[in-house]
Amino acid sequence: MRRIAIYGVLLSFVAGLSLAGTARAAAKTFVGSISDSMCGVKHMMPGQSDKDCTLACVKAGSKYVLADASGKVYQLSDQKKPEQFAGQKVKVTGTLKSDTINVSSIEPAK
């Protein structure tokens, strides 16, 4: 009987820790432009649109990033979804860990 009680307490403790971890990792929405890790906030290819510059840099080995209006650049966990939004202003929903957004969704910003 005592063993069952101890297991019940341990199970409750582990469940509480799991819920606390989930609360801290709540999804947030970030607004900015899909860019590349080489250019970041300011695209450097003269005569090319932000989209063309981003796509060319990613093709050359850069990664897709989200650059916000304050100049902060976030790494993106998903490197496929951002391609269709290259150079565009978007809303990225996901969880932030360090400087990387674990992407849940990307949609155009208004």
C-alpha positions as CSV (number, residue, x, y, z in Angstrom):
1,M,0.0,0.0,0.0
2,R,2.8,2.4,0.9
3,R,4.5,1.6,-2.5
4,I,1.3,2.6,-4.4
5,A,1.1,5.9,-2.5
6,I,4.8,6.7,-3.3
7,Y,4.2,6.0,-7.0
8,G,1.1,8.2,-6.9
9,V,3.1,11.1,-5.4
10,L,5.9,10.6,-8.0
11,L,3.4,10.5,-10.9
12,S,1.8,13.7,-9.7
13,F,5.1,15.4,-9.4
14,V,6.2,14.4,-12.9
15,A,2.8,15.4,-14.4
16,G,3.2,18.8,-12.6
17,L,6.7,19.3,-14.1
18,S,5.4,18.4,-17.6
19,L,2.6,21.0,-17.3
20,A,5.0,23.7,-16.1
21,G,7.3,23.0,-19.0
22,T,4.4,23.3,-21.4
23,A,3.3,26.6,-20.0
24,R,6.8,28.1,-20.5
25,A,6.9,27.0,-24.1
26,A,3.7,28.7,-25.2
27,A,3.6,29.6,-28.9
28,K,4.1,33.3,-29.8
29,T,3.6,35.3,-33.0
30,F,6.6,37.1,-34.5
31,V,6.2,39.7,-37.3
32,G,9.0,40.5,-39.7
33,S,10.3,39.7,-43.2
34,I,11.6,36.4,-44.4
35,S,15.3,36.9,-45.2
36,D,18.5,34.9,-45.3
37,S,21.2,34.5,-42.7
38,M,23.8,36.2,-44.8
39,C,21.9,39.5,-45.5
40,G,19.7,39.6,-42.4
41,V,17.8,42.9,-42.2
42,K,19.4,44.6,-45.2
43,H,19.7,42.9,-48.6
44,M,23.0,43.6,-50.4
45,M,22.5,42.5,-54.0
46,P,22.1,45.7,-56.1
47,G,19.3,45.7,-58.6
48,Q,17.5,42.6,-57.1
49,S,14.3,42.5,-55.1
50,D,14.4,41.2,-51.5
51,K,12.8,38.0,-52.7
52,D,15.4,37.4,-55.5
53,C,18.3,38.2,-53.1
54,T,16.9,35.9,-50.4
55,L,16.4,33.0,-52.8
56,A,19.9,33.5,-54.3
57,C,21.6,33.6,-50.9
58,V,19.7,30.5,-49.7
59,K,20.7,28.7,-52.9
60,A,24.3,29.6,-52.2
61,G,24.1,28.1,-48.7
62,S,22.4,30.6,-46.4
63,K,19.5,29.7,-44.2
64,Y,16.0,31.4,-44.0
65,V,15.6,33.7,-41.1
66,L,13.0,36.2,-39.8
67,A,14.2,39.8,-39.6
68,D,11.9,42.0,-37.5
69,A,11.5,45.8,-37.6
70,S,13.8,46.3,-34.6
71,G,16.7,44.7,-36.5
72,K,16.5,41.4,-34.6
73,V,17.2,38.3,-36.7
74,Y,15.7,34.9,-35.6
75,Q,16.8,31.6,-37.0
76,L,13.9,29.4,-38.3
77,S,13.7,25.7,-37.5
78,D,11.7,25.0,-40.7
79,Q,13.7,25.7,-43.9
80,K,10.9,24.7,-46.3
81,K,7.9,26.8,-45.4
82,P,9.7,30.1,-45.6
83,E,10.7,29.6,-49.3
84,Q,7.3,30.7,-50.5
85,F,7.4,33.8,-48.4
86,A,11.0,34.9,-49.3
87,G,11.3,38.7,-49.1
88,Q,7.8,39.1,-47.8
89,K,6.4,40.5,-44.5
90,V,5.0,37.6,-42.5
91,K,3.6,36.4,-39.2
92,V,5.5,33.4,-37.8
93,T,3.9,31.4,-35.0
94,G,6.1,29.2,-32.9
95,T,8.1,28.8,-29.7
96,L,11.3,30.7,-29.2
97,K,14.4,29.0,-27.8
98,S,17.5,31.2,-27.7
99,D,17.5,32.9,-31.1
100,T,15.6,30.1,-32.9
101,I,11.9,30.0,-33.6
102,N,10.5,26.5,-33.7
103,V,8.0,27.2,-36.5
104,S,4.4,26.1,-36.2
105,S,3.0,28.3,-39.0
106,I,3.9,31.1,-41.4
107,E,1.3,33.4,-43.0
108,P,1.5,36.7,-44.8
109,A,1.3,39.8,-42.6
110,K,-1.2,42.6,-43.4
